[in-house]
Amino acid sequence: MIIKSSRFVMSNTDIKKCPKPDMPEYAFIGRSNVGKSSLINMLTGRKSLAKISGRPGKTRLINHFIINEEWYLVDLPGYGYAQASKTDRKVWKGFVKDYLVKRDNLICTFILIDVRLKPQKIDLEFMMQMALKSLPFVIIFTKSDKISKVQLDKNVHDYKKRMLQEWESMPLYFISSATKRKGREEILNYIEELNNSPAAQKIKARIY
């Protein structure tokens, strides 16, 4: 897929105020400080489409970007940010869950995981909840440039081993590095494949 255009559309916390659901949509989510904004900028070829901050937990809204005037990329608030107040975390969890469950043009959610870390309970629980609700997702292992190839392979293997204790098979995953632009072509090609799927074509054919 070639990215010809990408622009910000809107931010909000209310699914009813999201853009008209007449295009395929892909959400990106992960633990705070997983490198989500950097990955989005790398995928779109824009240096500051998604705002990058050294302070984890900055994304607190549902942010819609339209890509090639054909599909939406959605930047969701990170989960697991301990420094946010309990009230804020409850609010974020509420509208994010509402979005993931009720947004009917959401084709797939990309769950970002820092490949440098051992399997984290919060990530495993989040993916299990997605599966229990039959919400399609794939994994993107981020920051692969921060460790050696040997350590990368070991960490991914450990993740597979841990997940296969509860899952019948390992979900589809991609290895990425925003710095090295690793995984960009594979992820965009996968989105293009989904854009051509019957589910996406059905969304495009809706009349409002």
C-alpha positions in Angstrom: 0.0 0.0 0.0 1.2 3.5 -0.9 0.2 6.2 1.6 -0.8 9.2 -0.6 -2.5 11.3 2.1 -3.1 11.3 5.8 -4.8 13.9 7.9 -6.3 14.4 11.4 -10.1 14.3 11.5 -11.3 14.6 15.1 -10.8 13.6 18.8 -13.5 12.7 21.2 -14.6 10.3 24.0 -18.1 9.6 22.6 -18.6 6.9 20.0 -21.7 8.7 18.8 -19.5 11.7 17.8 -17.0 9.6 15.8 -17.0 10.0 12.0 -19.7 8.4 10.0 -18.9 4.7 9.9 -18.8 4.5 6.1 -15.2 3.5 5.7 -13.1 0.6 7.1 -11.4 1.5 10.4 -8.3 0.2 12.1 -7.5 0.9 15.8 -4.1 1.0 17.5 -3.7 0.4 21.2 -1.2 -0.8 23.7 0.3 -0.1 27.1 1.4 3.4 27.8 4.9 4.2 26.3 4.8 1.3 23.9 5.7 3.5 21.0 2.3 3.9 19.5 2.6 7.4 18.2 6.0 6.7 16.7 4.6 3.6 14.9 1.6 5.6 13.5 3.9 8.3 12.2 6.2 5.6 10.6 3.3 3.9 8.9 1.9 7.1 7.5 5.2 8.6 6.6 4.5 11.7 8.7 6.8 12.9 11.4 4.2 14.4 13.7 0.8 13.1 12.6 0.4 11.5 16.0 1.8 13.6 18.8 4.8 12.0 20.5 5.4 12.7 24.2 8.1 11.6 26.7 5.3 11.5 29.2 3.4 8.2 29.1 -0.4 8.3 29.0 -0.7 11.5 26.9 -3.2 10.1 24.5 -6.5 10.4 26.3 -9.0 10.6 23.4 -10.2 8.6 20.5 -8.2 10.1 17.6 -9.3 9.6 14.1 -7.1 10.0 11.0 -8.2 9.5 7.5 -5.7 7.7 5.2 -5.9 8.1 1.4 -9.5 9.3 1.9 -10.4 5.6 2.0 -9.9 4.3 5.6 -9.6 5.5 9.2 -6.6 4.9 11.4 -7.6 5.3 15.1 -5.2 6.2 17.9 -6.6 4.9 21.2 -5.5 5.8 24.7 -2.9 3.5 26.2 -3.9 1.2 29.0 -2.0 0.5 32.2 -0.8 4.0 32.9 -0.4 3.9 36.7 0.2 7.6 37.2 -3.3 8.6 35.9 -5.9 8.9 38.6 -8.2 6.0 39.3 -11.2 8.1 38.1 -9.4 9.0 34.8 -8.5 5.3 34.2 -12.1 4.3 34.8 -13.4 6.9 32.3 -10.8 6.0 29.6 -11.5 2.3 30.1 -15.2 3.0 29.7 -15.2 4.8 26.4 -12.4 2.7 24.9 -14.4 -0.4 25.7 -17.5 1.2 24.3 -15.6 2.0 21.1 -14.1 -1.4 20.6 -17.4 -3.2 21.2 -19.8 -0.9 19.4 -17.9 0.6 16.5 -19.3 -1.5 13.7 -16.9 -0.4 10.9 -13.9 -1.4 13.0 -12.2 -4.1 11.0 -9.2 -4.9 13.2 -7.4 -3.7 16.3 -3.6 -3.7 16.3 -2.4 -4.4 19.8 1.2 -3.0 20.4 3.5 -4.9 22.7 7.1 -3.9 23.7 9.2 -6.8 22.5 11.9 -6.0 25.0 9.7 -7.1 27.9 8.7 -10.5 29.1 5.0 -11.3 28.7 3.0 -8.8 30.7 -0.2 -9.7 32.5 -2.1 -6.6 31.4 -1.4 -7.3 27.7 -2.4 -11.0 28.1 -5.6 -10.1 29.9 -6.5 -7.4 27.3 -6.0 -9.8 24.4 -8.1 -12.5 26.2 -10.9 -10.0 26.7 -10.8 -9.1 23.0 -11.0 -12.8 22.1 -13.9 -13.5 24.5 -15.8 -10.6 22.8 -14.9 -12.0 19.4 -13.1 -8.8 18.4 -10.5 -9.3 15.7 -7.0 -8.2 16.5 -3.3 -8.8 15.6 -0.2 -8.1 17.6 2.6 -5.6 16.7 5.8 -6.2 18.6 7.4 -2.7 18.8 11.0 -1.4 19.5 12.7 -4.4 17.9 15.7 -2.3 17.1 16.4 -1.9 20.9 17.6 -5.5 21.3 19.7 -8.0 19.5 18.3 -10.4 16.9 19.1 -13.3 19.3 17.2 -11.6 22.1 14.3 -10.6 19.8 13.8 -14.2 18.7 14.0 -15.4 22.3 11.4 -12.9 23.5 9.0 -13.7 20.7 9.4 -17.4 21.4 8.8 -16.8 25.1 5.6 -14.9 24.2 4.4 -17.7 21.9 5.1 -20.2 24.6 3.2 -18.2 27.2 0.2 -17.6 25.0 -0.1 -21.2 23.9 -0.7 -22.2 27.5 -4.2 -20.7 27.0 -4.6 -20.2 23.3 -5.0 -22.8 20.6 -2.7 -20.9 18.3 -0.6 -17.7 18.3 -2.5 -14.7 16.9 -1.0 -13.1 13.8 1.8 -10.8 14.7 4.3 -8.4 13.1 7.7 -7.3 14.2 8.3 -3.5 14.0 10.7 -0.7 14.6 9.6 2.9 14.1 13.3 4.0 14.0 14.3 1.4 11.3 10.9 1.5 9.6 10.7 -2.2 10.1 7.4 -3.9 9.5 5.9 -0.9 7.7 5.3 -2.7 4.4 4.0 -5.8 6.0 1.5 -4.0 8.2 0.2 -1.7 5.4 -0.1 -4.6 3.0 -2.2 -6.4 5.6 -4.5 -3.4 6.0 -4.8 -3.3 2.2 -5.7 -6.9 2.2 -8.4 -6.3 4.8 -9.6 -3.2 2.9 -10.4 -5.6 0.0 -12.2 -8.1 2.2 -16.0 -8.7 1.9 -16.5 -7.1 5.4 -14.8 -3.9 4.3 -16.6 -3.8 0.9 -19.9 -4.1 2.8 -19.0 -1.1 4.9 -18.1 1.0 1.8 -21.4 0.0 0.2 -23.6 1.4 3.0 -25.9 4.2 2.2 -26.4 7.0 4.8 
